[in-house]
Amino acid sequence: MKRIYVSGAMIAALALAGCKQPQPPPTPVPPAPTATGYGDVPPATASANVAAGVAQRFHVDMDVPAQWWTLFHSEELNALVTEAIAKNPDIASAQAALRAARESYVAQRSSAYPNAQGSFGVTRQQSPTFYAPPLNSNAYVYGIHTLSLDVAYTPDVFGNLRYQTLAAKAGVDIQRYQTEATYLTLTSNVALTAIQLASIRDQLATTHKIIEIDRKLIDLAKAQRTYAQAAGLDVLSQEAALAAIEQTVPPLEKQLGQTRDQLARLLGRTPNDAPPAAFDLVALHLPEDLPLSLPSKLIVQRPDIAAATATLVQAGDQVGVAYTNRLPNFSINAQTATQALSLIGLFGPGSLLSVLTAQVAATFYDHGTLKHREAAAIAQYDEAAADYQGAVLSGFQNVADSMVALTKDADGLRAAASADAAATKSLRIVQYQLRYGSVSALAELNAEQTYQQAELAVVQAQAARFSDTVALFQALGGGWWNRAETTGS
């Protein structure tokens, strides 16, 4: 026997499905940035006649390469970055989160389609003996076989499912850009850590050389004192200077160890498996031509700004979800089942049962719950809009700060190189005069201290120029859009 039930709700659902879908309340759209530059940017930086002293030129029309770290021409650095990308757990975590977001989006998208479920069951029943037997066979114990197919469909009359799907899709974009941000942060940190490690090693090497020179000067001062050519104060002053220099070694060694541990972490290694430092600053090449993206391009290049944009889009979709939650929702369910006392009888005449149900549900009173949830969604959209504007401003600031650092640190290296050249020349003159007794050991001590500070200043200024260059590539977005395949794709 076949029975079909059609309710008035089904008729209402079909009628409303053809009506124009209302839209959620409009939300403000943040204005596009109007900046055209990053302040006063010189065409090139200053140069110095030392390693890493070349002038760097800025090119507005130059794109950021995907593997920007290769511009330093260091095979060791390239190997470190490659290993970090392959083994760092933060990259693996971000990629897994991206896969989860994609699967969630596909699952949400499937909600717009009908859902069909099938079932088969066997029920064994026994009727009380004081009742008449329910079957023509007069059997009190019998089995019922049931085979059913249930189809459920939710018509997206007001777009609730559509908004949920769009929000899930925006979630994929958010996670994709966050994955790119993780990739950019990792590669930048590897380069910066490697540069810092090389700088510390060079500073330690320079310091040990100066300590060795000072020890020889102490021996010289003691010998001169024996022949009354130097006062005891000269010896004490030299020993104090040596002690002051030696005090700088433990902090540098501590920094060296901690930096090496940090590099091991970035590479996905344990501290006891930290890579040996295989290069120094002299082995690095300072890129001479640097890109400078326009602000209009920066907002799509930086993954943090792109993620903020996707978050804003998702927040707008959530406003749509909250608004349509206040409207009626519809559902259509169809069930076809067949029952029989045996498997063969499931497909016999008179065993079929069909039911078609349409339902409409609406909230008439909830003490303002759905209304306030919509207001909360609008407030969250406003929050996302403010966060987007903040991300844009921070991005512009990062680029501007990098430009200032590149310019001023180049000036600093030029000044440090000039001071180092003067200190070197002065030290040679004083050492020559000391050899012939024209000056005391104290004069050489002062010249040696000046030379020490000049050498260390040059090393620090060189490291600053390399670090500033890395910071610029990071501020510009790292060129992820130029890779053949983006991270996690």
Buried (B, 14 or more C-beta within 10 A) or exposed (E): EEEEEEEEBBEBBBEBEEEEEEEBEEBEEBEEBEBEBBEEBEEBBBBBEBBBBBBBBBEEEEBBBBBBBBBBEBEBBBEBBBBBBEEBEBBBEBBEBBEEBBEBBEEBBEBBEEEEEEEEEEEEEEBEEEEEEEEEEEEBEBEEBBBBBBBBBBBBBBBBBBBBBBBBBBBBBBBBBBBBBBBBBBBBBBBBBBBBBBBBBBBBEBBBEBBEBBBEBBEBBBEBBEEEBBBEEBBEBBBEBBEEBBEBBEEBEEBBEEBBBBBBBBBBBEEEEBBEBBBBBEBBEBBEEBBBBBBEBBBEBBBBBBBBBBBBBBBBBBBBBBBBBBBBBBBBBBBBBBBBBEEEBBEEEEBBBBBBBBBBEEEEEEEEEBEEBBBEBBEBBBEBBEBBBEBBEBBBEBBBBBBBBBBBBBEBBBBBBBBBBEBBEBBEEBBEBBEEEEBBBBBBBBBBBBBBBBBBBBBBBBBBBBBBBBBBBBBBBBBBBEBEEBBBE
